[in-house]
C-alpha cells in the first residue's frame, strides 16, 4: 500500500515557483518536485488520507496556473522519491 498518491502536470515554467509557494503554504497537504525544468514537468505527491483536499486544491490550481495533467513518466526516467 502506498502512503502517497502522485499526479503529474505540465505548466508554464514561470508558474512553477507560484505553484510551489501555494502548495507549501498548505503545510503537509502536498509536495511538489520539478522533474524536468525545461518541459516544466512537475510531480505532486499527497498523502492518501488527504486525497479529497489535495484534489480540490489541484483542480483550482489547474485553472490558475494553466496546469495540464499528464500520465506519469516511464519508470526509471526520473529518480523515485517518497
C-alpha positions as CSV (number, residue, x, y, z in Angstrom):
1,X,0.0,0.0,0.0
2,X,1.4,3.4,-1.0
3,X,1.4,6.2,1.5
4,X,1.4,8.9,-1.2
5,X,-0.5,9.4,-4.4
6,X,1.2,11.2,-7.2
7,X,-0.1,13.3,-10.0
8,X,2.0,14.8,-12.9
9,X,1.4,18.1,-14.6
10,X,2.9,20.3,-17.3
11,X,2.6,24.1,-16.8
12,X,4.3,27.3,-17.9
13,X,7.8,27.4,-16.4
14,X,7.1,30.8,-14.9
15,X,4.3,29.2,-12.8
16,X,6.4,26.6,-11.0
17,X,7.5,29.0,-8.2
18,X,4.0,30.1,-7.6
19,X,2.7,26.5,-7.5
20,X,5.4,25.5,-5.1
21,X,4.6,28.6,-2.9
22,X,0.9,27.8,-2.7
23,X,1.3,24.1,-2.1
24,X,3.9,24.7,0.7
25,X,1.5,27.2,2.4
26,X,-0.9,24.2,3.0
27,X,1.6,22.7,5.4
28,X,1.8,19.0,4.6
29,X,-1.1,18.8,2.2
30,X,1.0,18.2,-0.9
31,X,4.6,18.2,-2.0
32,X,5.9,19.3,-5.4
33,X,9.1,18.4,-7.2
34,X,10.2,19.5,-10.6
35,X,11.1,16.5,-12.8
36,X,12.0,18.5,-15.9
37,X,12.6,22.2,-15.7
38,X,12.8,22.6,-19.5
39,X,9.4,21.0,-20.1
40,X,8.0,22.3,-16.8
41,X,7.0,18.8,-15.7
42,X,6.2,18.6,-12.1
43,X,5.2,15.7,-9.8
44,X,2.8,16.5,-6.9
45,X,2.5,13.9,-4.1
46,X,0.0,13.9,-1.4
47,X,-1.0,11.6,1.5
48,X,-3.7,9.2,0.5
49,X,-5.6,10.3,3.6
50,X,-5.7,13.8,2.2
51,X,-6.8,12.9,-1.3
52,X,-10.1,14.9,-1.4
53,X,-8.5,18.1,-0.1
54,X,-5.5,17.8,-2.4
55,X,-7.5,17.1,-5.5
56,X,-9.8,20.0,-4.8
57,X,-6.8,22.3,-4.5
58,X,-5.2,20.9,-7.6
59,X,-8.3,21.4,-9.6
60,X,-8.4,25.1,-8.6
61,X,-4.7,25.5,-9.3
62,X,-5.0,23.8,-12.7
63,X,-7.0,26.8,-13.8
64,X,-4.9,29.4,-12.1
65,X,-1.5,28.0,-13.3
66,X,-2.7,26.6,-16.7
67,X,-1.6,23.1,-15.4
68,X,-2.3,20.2,-17.7
69,X,-2.5,16.7,-16.2
70,X,-0.2,14.2,-17.9
71,X,0.4,10.5,-17.4
72,X,3.3,9.5,-15.2
73,X,6.7,9.2,-16.9
74,X,8.0,5.8,-17.7
75,X,9.6,4.0,-14.7
76,X,13.3,4.8,-14.4
77,X,13.1,8.0,-16.4
78,X,13.3,10.1,-13.2
79,X,14.6,9.1,-9.8
80,X,12.0,7.9,-7.4
81,X,11.5,9.5,-4.0
82,X,8.7,9.3,-1.5
